[in-house]
Amino acid sequence: ARWADGVCGFQFGPTPEEIAFQFDAARAAWREAGRDGEPYLGTSCWFALGETPTQQLVGYLDRYLAFRGPGVATEVVPSWGPYCS
């Protein structure tokens, strides 16, 4: 909060509660650092559209997360629960 303009987070399957928690923490840190105004607040997530979104995400993440070893995507994507249906 002392050096940045805000926070840009990332969630695999963001919920309003997760985002609110992160944004509230950023606002609190901003105030504690004595900053004026409001911090920039942003977030992002991965998504896929179409008839096979889960398979698309697994394929993409297999390539993107390959440095972590084989099969990581098949472990990560199901944890997104209702976001992958």
WOJO-V466428 format. One record per pair of residues at least 24 apart in sequence whose C-alpha atoms are under 7 Angstrom apart, sorted by sequence separation. I is the first residue (numbers start at 1). GAP is how many residues later the second one is. D is the distance in Angstrom with one decimal. If there is no record, write none. Layout:
# WOJO-V466428
i->I gap->GAP d->D
i->I gap->GAP d->D
This chain:
# WOJO-V466428
i->1 gap->28 d->5.7
i->1 gap->29 d->5.1
i->54 gap->30 d->5.6
i->2 gap->31 d->5.8
i->53 gap->31 d->6.9
i->1 gap->32 d->6.1
i->13 gap->32 d->6.7
i->6 gap->33 d->4.3
i->7 gap->33 d->6.1
i->8 gap->33 d->6.0
i->9 gap->33 d->6.2
i->10 gap->33 d->5.3
i->11 gap->33 d->6.5
i->12 gap->33 d->5.5
i->5 gap->34 d->5.7
i->6 gap->34 d->4.1
i->7 gap->34 d->5.3
i->8 gap->34 d->4.4
i->9 gap->34 d->4.5
i->10 gap->34 d->4.9
i->11 gap->34 d->5.4
i->12 gap->34 d->6.4
i->5 gap->35 d->5.9
i->6 gap->35 d->5.8
i->7 gap->35 d->6.2
i->8 gap->35 d->5.1
i->9 gap->35 d->6.4
i->10 gap->35 d->5.8
i->13 gap->67 d->5.2
i->12 gap->68 d->6.5
i->13 gap->70 d->6.2
